C-alpha cells in the first residue's frame, strides 16, 4: 500500500509552527511508514530553520503579510501572493498530496487556497478563541475545522467544526514532575509559595518592568514569595544587571526555561501572556494563572483567549497597561486565598484537551 502524502502548513511564529509539528509527530506515531510529510512555510521566517532542525522537509513560499502601517512593501504583496500560489500548485502536484492541513498565519494561505481549487481535501486548525483572517477565508472550502474553543460557529460553518483543543509538543499533565524535585532544581525551599513569571522566548517588556517595580518596592525587605523569572533573550542582560544591583533571595532568573514541566510543578501561581499554546499548557497542568495579554497581536487574540478562561472562572486578567503596578499585588492577593486557587485549578482541568493532536489525526485519517 502506497504511503499517504500530507502537507502541513503554517508559520511566522512558534504559535503556528509547533502545533503543526505536534500533529506531524502524532501522524508518524499513528501511521508510521504509511505517511510522508512535507511542511510548507514562508521564506525567511523561523519555520525555515526550526522545522528542518526537527528532521522534517520544508518548502518555502515567497509570501509576505501586509504591514499594519502604510509602507511601500505592501505594494509587493499581490505579486508575492501570485508567485506563492503558482509554487504551491507545483508543490502539491510534485508531492502528490492526499491532504493539506493548515495551522493559520499568512504562510498557510497559498497552499490551502491552491489545494482547495485542485480538489485536494483540506483541514484547518484554529488555535485562538477569535479566528484569524486567513482561517476565516479558507474555512469556506475546508472539509474540517478543528478548534480549541467552543462557540466558533460565529466564524466557521457549524457542520464542519470539530472541538479538539490545541496540539502540544511534550507531555504536560497535572501529574507531572514532583514538587520537591522542582523546588530543588531552582534552589527553593518549601516554606514560601512560588510565582512563575513567563513572557515567551523573546521576552516581554511589560512583565520584566513589572518585576523591576516589585523588587524596588521591597526596599531591601525579604520577599514574601519565591519567583521563577523568565526574562526572554532580548532582555536577559538588562534584567540580569538589574537583579545584580538589587539582589533578592529566592528569585531564579533566566532567559529561557528548558524544563517547563519543573517550572509548572514548582509554581503555585503563573503570571503569563495568553498565547494559544500557553493557555492550552496551563489547562493541562491546571495551574492557577494571572494573564497579562499582549496588546501587540492581530485582532487582540490574547485578550480574547484570556477572557474565554476568565468567563469560566479559570483565570484572572490584568491589562497590559496596568500590569507594572497591579499584577504582582493581585498575584500576592490570590496566593493568600487557597480556596480561589483550588477553584481556578479545577476549572482549568475541566477545560483541558490532552488528546488534541491525536483527535486532529483522527480527522485527517477520515479525510484520507
C-alpha positions in Angstrom: 0.0 0.0 0.0 1.4 3.4 -1.0 2.0 5.8 1.8 -0.3 8.8 2.1 1.2 12.2 1.3 0.3 15.0 3.7 1.3 18.7 3.6 1.3 20.7 6.8 1.5 24.5 6.5 1.7 27.4 8.9 4.4 29.6 10.2 5.8 33.0 11.1 5.6 32.3 14.9 6.0 29.4 17.2 2.3 29.5 17.8 1.7 28.3 14.3 4.8 26.1 13.9 4.7 23.9 17.0 1.1 22.8 16.7 1.9 21.6 13.2 4.9 19.7 14.5 2.9 18.2 17.3 0.4 16.9 14.7 3.3 15.6 12.5 4.6 13.6 15.4 1.1 12.2 16.1 0.8 11.2 12.4 4.1 9.4 12.5 3.1 7.6 15.7 -0.3 6.6 14.1 0.7 5.8 10.5 4.5 5.1 10.7 5.9 4.3 7.3 2.4 4.7 5.9 2.7 8.5 5.7 5.1 11.0 4.1 5.1 14.6 5.4 6.1 17.9 3.8 5.9 21.3 5.6 5.3 24.5 3.7 6.2 27.8 5.2 7.3 31.4 4.3 10.8 32.2 3.1 12.9 33.9 5.6 10.7 33.0 8.6 11.6 31.0 11.6 9.9 27.8 10.3 12.6 27.5 7.6 15.2 26.9 10.4 13.1 25.2 13.1 11.3 22.6 11.0 14.4 21.1 9.3 16.2 21.0 12.8 13.4 18.7 13.9 14.0 16.4 10.9 11.2 17.4 8.5 11.3 18.6 4.9 10.1 22.1 4.2 9.4 24.2 1.1 9.4 28.0 1.4 7.0 30.3 -0.4 7.8 33.9 -1.2 4.6 35.0 0.6 4.5 38.1 2.9 1.9 39.6 5.1 0.6 43.2 4.9 2.3 45.7 7.1 0.0 47.4 9.5 1.5 50.8 8.7 1.4 52.3 5.2 4.6 51.0 3.6 5.9 50.6 0.1 6.4 46.9 0.8 2.7 46.4 0.8 2.7 47.1 -3.0 4.7 43.9 -3.5 2.3 41.7 -1.6 -0.1 40.9 -4.6 2.9 39.8 -6.7 4.2 37.6 -3.9 0.8 36.0 -3.4 0.6 35.2 -7.1 4.1 33.7 -7.1 3.3 31.7 -3.9 0.1 30.2 -5.4 2.0 29.1 -8.5 4.7 27.5 -6.4 2.1 26.0 -4.1 0.3 24.3 -7.0 3.6 22.9 -8.3 4.5 21.6 -4.8 1.1 19.9 -4.4 1.4 18.2 -7.8 5.0 17.2 -7.3 4.4 15.8 -3.8 1.2 14.1 -4.9 -0.6 15.5 -1.8 -3.5 13.5 -0.5 -4.4 16.2 2.1 -3.3 19.6 3.2 -3.5 20.8 6.8 -3.2 24.4 7.7 -2.4 26.0 11.1 -3.1 29.6 10.4 -1.0 32.6 9.5 -0.4 34.0 6.0 2.2 31.3 5.3 -0.6 28.7 5.1 -2.9 30.7 2.8 -1.4 30.0 -0.7 -1.1 26.2 -0.3 -4.6 25.7 1.2 -6.2 28.0 -1.4 -4.5 26.1 -4.2 -5.3 22.7 -2.7 -9.0 23.6 -2.4 -9.1 24.5 -6.1 -7.2 21.4 -7.1 -9.7 19.1 -5.3 -7.3 18.1 -2.5 -9.0 17.7 0.9 -8.1 20.4 3.4 -8.3 20.7 7.2 -7.7 23.9 9.2 -6.7 24.1 12.9 -7.6 27.3 14.7 -5.7 27.9 17.9 -7.4 31.0 19.2 -10.8 31.9 20.6 -11.1 34.6 17.9 -10.5 33.2 14.4 -7.7 34.7 12.3 -8.5 36.3 8.9 -6.6 33.6 7.0 -8.6 30.8 8.5 -11.9 32.6 8.2 -11.4 32.9 4.4 -10.0 29.4 3.9 -12.8 27.8 6.1 -15.4 28.4 3.3 -14.0 25.4 1.3 -12.3 23.4 4.1 -13.5 19.9 4.8 -12.9 20.1 8.6 -12.1 23.0 11.0 -10.5 21.8 14.3 -10.9 24.4 17.1 -9.6 24.9 20.6 -12.6 26.7 21.9 -16.4 26.3 21.9 -18.7 28.8 20.2 -16.6 29.1 17.0 -19.8 28.8 14.9 -19.7 32.6 14.6 -16.6 32.3 12.4 -17.0 28.9 10.7 -19.6 26.6 9.2 -21.0 24.7 12.2 -21.4 21.3 10.4 -17.6 21.2 9.8 -16.3 22.2 13.2 -14.7 19.6 15.5 -13.6 20.7 19.0 -10.2 19.1 19.5 -8.1 21.6 21.6 -4.6 22.8 20.7 -2.0 20.2 19.9 1.1 20.5 22.1 4.6 19.0 21.9 5.9 17.3 25.0 4.0 15.8 27.9 2.1 18.2 30.1 -0.2 17.0 32.8 -1.4 17.7 36.3 0.6 14.6 37.4 3.9 15.9 36.0 7.2 16.3 37.8 7.3 16.2 41.6 7.2 19.4 43.6 10.2 18.5 45.8 12.3 17.8 42.7 11.1 21.1 41.1 11.9 23.2 44.1 15.4 21.7 44.4 16.0 22.4 40.7 15.5 26.1 41.3 17.2 26.1 44.7 14.0 27.0 46.5 12.7 25.8 49.9 9.2 24.6 50.8 8.4 27.5 53.2 7.3 30.1 50.7 4.9 29.9 47.7 6.3 30.2 44.2 5.2 32.5 41.3 6.2 31.7 37.8 6.6 34.8 35.6 6.9 33.8 31.9 6.8 36.1 28.9 7.9 33.8 26.0 11.2 33.0 24.4 11.9 36.6 23.2 10.7 38.2 26.5 8.1 40.7 27.4 8.9 44.2 28.4 5.8 44.7 30.4 6.4 41.6 32.6 10.0 42.5 33.1 9.1 46.0 34.1 6.5 44.6 36.5 9.3 42.5 38.2 11.6 45.5 38.5 8.9 47.7 40.0 8.0 44.9 42.5 11.6 44.3 43.5 12.2 48.0 44.1 9.0 48.2 46.2 10.5 45.6 48.6 13.1 48.2 49.6 15.5 45.5 50.7 13.0 43.6 52.8 12.7 39.8 52.3 10.4 38.8 49.5 7.1 37.1 50.7 7.3 34.6 47.7 9.9 32.8 45.6 9.9 33.7 41.9 10.9 31.9 38.7 11.5 34.8 36.4 11.9 34.1 32.7 13.2 37.3 31.1 13.5 36.3 27.4 16.7 36.6 25.4 16.1 40.2 24.3 16.1 41.4 27.9 18.4 38.9 29.6 21.4 41.1 30.0 19.5 44.2 31.2 17.5 42.2 33.7 20.5 40.3 35.0 22.3 43.6 35.6 19.2 44.9 37.4 19.0 41.9 39.7 22.7 42.1 40.4 22.2 45.7 41.5 19.1 44.8 43.6 19.7 41.3 44.9 16.7 39.5 46.4 17.0 35.9 47.8 14.5 33.4 46.3 14.5 34.7 42.7 15.6 32.5 39.9 16.2 34.4 36.7 17.0 33.2 33.2 16.4 33.9 29.5 14.8 30.5 28.9 13.2 27.8 30.9 14.5 24.5 29.5 12.3 22.3 31.8 8.8 23.8 31.8 7.5 20.7 33.5 9.6 21.6 36.5 8.7 25.2 36.4 5.0 24.3 36.4 5.5 21.8 39.2 7.2 24.3 41.4 4.7 27.1 40.8 1.7 27.9 42.9 0.6 30.6 40.5 1.6 31.6 37.0 1.8 35.2 35.6 1.9 35.0 31.8 0.9 36.2 28.4 -2.1 34.4 26.9 -0.9 32.9 23.6 -2.9 29.9 22.5 -0.2 27.4 23.3 0.4 28.8 26.8 -3.3 28.7 27.5 -3.5 25.0 26.5 -0.5 24.1 28.6 -1.9 25.8 31.7 -5.2 23.9 31.2 -3.3 20.6 31.1 -1.2 21.3 34.2 -4.2 23.0 35.9 -2.0 25.8 37.4 -3.9 29.0 38.6 -2.9 31.9 36.3 -3.0 35.6 36.1 -2.9 36.6 32.4 -1.4 39.8 31.1 -2.4 39.6 27.4 -0.1 41.2 24.8 -1.8 44.2 23.1 0.5 43.8 20.1 -1.1 40.8 18.4 -3.5 40.7 15.4 -7.2 41.3 16.4 -6.2 41.3 20.1 -6.3 37.4 20.1 -4.6 37.2 23.5 -7.2 39.2 25.4 -9.9 37.1 23.9 -8.1 33.9 24.8 -7.7 35.1 28.4 -11.3 36.3 28.6 -12.5 32.8 27.5 -10.9 31.4 30.6 -11.9 34.2 32.9 -15.5 33.6 32.0 -15.1 30.0 33.1 -13.6 31.1 36.5 -10.3 29.6 35.4 -8.1 32.7 35.3 -7.6 36.3 36.3 -6.8 39.1 33.8 -4.8 42.3 34.3 -4.5 44.6 31.3 -1.0 45.2 29.9 -1.2 48.9 30.6 -1.8 48.2 34.3 0.5 45.2 34.9 3.6 47.1 36.0 1.9 48.2 39.3 -1.1 46.0 39.6 -0.2 42.4 38.6 2.2 41.4 41.4 -0.1 42.8 44.2 -3.0 40.9 42.6 -0.9 37.8 42.4 0.0 38.0 46.1 -3.7 38.6 46.9 -4.6 35.4 45.0 -1.9 33.4 46.8 -3.5 34.4 50.1 -6.8 32.7 49.1 -6.3 28.9 48.8 -9.9 28.4 48.0 -9.8 30.6 45.0 -6.7 28.8 43.8 -8.3 25.4 44.1 -11.4 26.6 42.2 -9.3 28.0 39.4 -7.3 24.8 39.2 -10.4 22.7 39.0 -11.9 24.9 36.3 -8.7 24.8 34.2 -8.6 21.0 34.4 -12.2 20.8 33.2 -11.1 22.8 30.1 -8.1 20.6 29.3 -7.9 18.7 26.0 -4.9 16.3 26.5 -5.6 14.3 23.2 -5.7 17.3 20.9 -3.1 16.1 18.4 -4.5 12.6 18.3 -8.0 13.9 17.7 -6.8 16.1 14.8 -5.1 13.0 13.4 -8.5 11.2 13.7 -10.0 13.8 11.4 -7.1 13.7 8.9 -7.4 10.0 8.6 -11.2 10.4 7.9 -10.3 12.7 5.1 -7.9 10.2 3.6 
